[in-house]
Amino acid sequence: MKKIIVIAGIAVAVIAVSMVGFRMYTKSFSPQDKVDYAEGNIDISVSYGRPFKKDRVVFGGLVPYDKVWRTGANEPTIFTTNVDLRIGDQVLPKGDYALFTVPGRESWQIIFNRTIPGWGVDFFSGEAANDSATQELVAEVAPINTKNMFEQFTIAFEEMHDEVDMVLMWDQTLVVVPMIPQN
């Protein structure tokens, strides 16, 4: 009986070490980053994995059109706001959200989901783990094709008058999500 317990313990330890090693290995290709916007009493942040283009076709290839994307790599992208935000004609309540997108040639859906899945992708299907039943807000924006090349996926915030724009950049695509803080 002691042998079985020792063998089981060793097996669990090997699996745990392997999982930690795999996680560190994958993050080396798409490092984690965090971008913050802070002005007055407004704090907005996004924590996300930053994959590289690496001579690949990004949108319509690596990231298929018209399918939910976890928006980044390795883990779900986490969007946090301490104030309500008006996005289009909808209001996103303050809180923490998983950020998903549905890239399209003419339009992108930006999805803020109350459920933050552990990995961001279903382990068995490989599909983004977006639960439509827990979507807080879905906004539609037009992508902008640029001549500039963004090798690494980047999210930034830009302030425009009373508006805060969340900008997603990768390959030759920009997506701007206008948000108005509701103080």
C-alpha positions in Angstrom: 0.0 0.0 0.0 2.9 2.4 0.8 4.4 1.7 -2.7 1.1 2.8 -4.4 0.9 6.0 -2.3 4.6 6.8 -3.1 4.1 6.1 -6.8 0.9 8.2 -6.9 2.7 11.0 -5.1 5.5 11.0 -7.6 3.1 10.9 -10.5 1.2 13.9 -9.2 4.5 15.8 -8.6 5.7 15.0 -12.2 2.4 16.1 -13.7 2.4 19.4 -11.6 6.0 20.2 -12.6 5.2 19.4 -16.3 2.2 21.7 -16.3 4.2 24.6 -14.7 7.0 24.0 -17.3 4.5 24.0 -20.2 2.9 27.2 -19.0 6.3 29.0 -18.7 7.3 27.6 -22.2 4.2 28.8 -23.9 4.4 32.3 -22.3 7.9 32.7 -23.7 6.3 32.9 -27.2 3.5 35.3 -26.2 4.6 37.2 -23.1 2.0 38.6 -20.7 1.5 42.3 -20.5 -0.7 44.8 -18.8 -1.9 48.2 -20.0 -3.4 50.8 -17.7 -5.4 54.0 -18.1 -5.7 56.1 -15.0 -7.1 59.6 -14.9 -8.7 61.1 -11.8 -11.0 58.5 -10.3 -11.0 56.3 -13.5 -8.9 53.2 -13.5 -9.1 50.8 -16.5 -6.7 48.0 -17.2 -6.2 45.1 -19.6 -4.0 42.1 -18.8 -3.3 39.9 -21.9 -0.9 37.7 -23.8 1.0 39.3 -26.7 1.6 36.8 -29.6 3.9 37.7 -32.5 3.0 37.6 -36.2 6.1 35.6 -37.2 5.5 35.8 -40.9 2.0 34.2 -40.5 -1.3 35.4 -41.9 -3.0 36.7 -38.8 -6.6 37.6 -39.5 -8.3 35.1 -41.7 -5.5 32.6 -41.0 -4.1 32.1 -37.5 -7.2 34.0 -36.1 -10.1 32.9 -38.3 -12.7 35.4 -39.4 -16.2 35.2 -37.9 -15.1 33.0 -35.0 -14.8 33.9 -31.3 -11.2 34.7 -30.4 -9.9 34.8 -26.9 -8.1 38.1 -27.9 -4.5 37.4 -27.1 -2.7 34.3 -26.1 -2.1 31.8 -23.3 -4.9 32.8 -21.0 -8.1 34.9 -21.2 -7.6 38.7 -21.7 -8.9 40.4 -18.5 -10.5 43.8 -18.8 -11.1 45.7 -15.5 -12.8 49.0 -14.9 -13.6 50.8 -11.7 -16.3 52.9 -13.3 -19.2 52.2 -15.6 -18.4 52.8 -19.3 -20.6 53.8 -22.2 -19.7 51.8 -25.2 -21.9 52.7 -28.2 -25.4 52.9 -26.8 -24.8 50.4 -24.0 -23.3 50.7 -20.5 -20.7 48.3 -19.3 -20.9 48.1 -15.4 -17.7 48.5 -13.5 -16.0 45.1 -12.8 -13.8 42.4 -14.3 -14.5 40.8 -17.6 -13.0 38.3 -20.1 -12.5 40.1 -23.3 -13.3 38.2 -26.5 -13.6 39.4 -30.0 -15.1 38.1 -33.3 -12.9 39.5 -36.0 -14.5 40.0 -39.4 -13.4 41.6 -42.6 -15.9 44.5 -42.3 -16.8 44.4 -38.6 -15.6 43.1 -35.3 -17.6 42.2 -32.3 -16.1 43.2 -29.0 -17.4 40.9 -26.2 -17.2 41.6 -22.4 -18.0 38.4 -20.6 -18.7 38.2 -16.8 -17.3 34.7 -16.7 -13.5 34.5 -16.8 -12.5 31.0 -17.9 -9.3 29.6 -16.6 -7.5 29.0 -19.9 -9.7 31.0 -22.2 -10.0 28.1 -24.7 -11.9 24.9 -24.3 -9.3 22.2 -23.8 -11.0 19.6 -26.0 -12.4 21.7 -28.9 -9.8 24.4 -29.0 -12.6 27.0 -29.3 -12.7 30.2 -27.3 -14.4 29.6 -24.0 -16.9 32.4 -24.4 -20.2 31.7 -22.7 -22.9 33.7 -24.6 -25.2 33.4 -21.6 -22.8 35.5 -19.5 -22.0 38.2 -22.0 -22.4 41.5 -20.3 -22.0 43.7 -23.5 -21.3 43.1 -27.2 -20.3 46.0 -29.3 -19.6 46.2 -33.0 -16.8 48.3 -34.5 -15.1 48.5 -37.8 -11.5 47.4 -38.3 -9.0 49.8 -39.8 -6.5 48.4 -42.3 -3.1 50.2 -42.1 0.1 50.3 -44.0 1.9 50.0 -40.6 2.9 46.5 -39.5 2.4 45.6 -35.9 4.6 42.5 -35.3 3.3 41.9 -31.8 -0.3 42.0 -30.7 -0.7 45.2 -28.7 -3.5 46.8 -26.7 -3.3 50.5 -25.8 -5.5 53.3 -24.4 -5.8 56.7 -26.0 -7.6 59.7 -24.5 -9.8 61.7 -26.8 -11.7 64.6 -25.1 -14.2 62.8 -22.8 -13.6 59.5 -24.4 -11.1 56.7 -23.8 -10.3 54.6 -26.8 -9.1 51.0 -26.3 -7.0 50.2 -29.4 -6.2 46.7 -30.5 -3.3 46.5 -33.0 -1.8 43.5 -34.8 -0.5 42.8 -38.3 -1.9 45.6 -40.4 -5.2 45.9 -38.4 -6.3 48.5 -35.9 -9.5 48.2 -33.9 -10.7 51.2 -31.9 -13.3 50.7 -29.1 -14.5 54.1 -27.9 -15.6 54.2 -24.3 -17.0 57.1 -22.3 -16.6 56.9 -18.5 -19.8 57.4 -16.6 -18.7 59.3 -13.4 
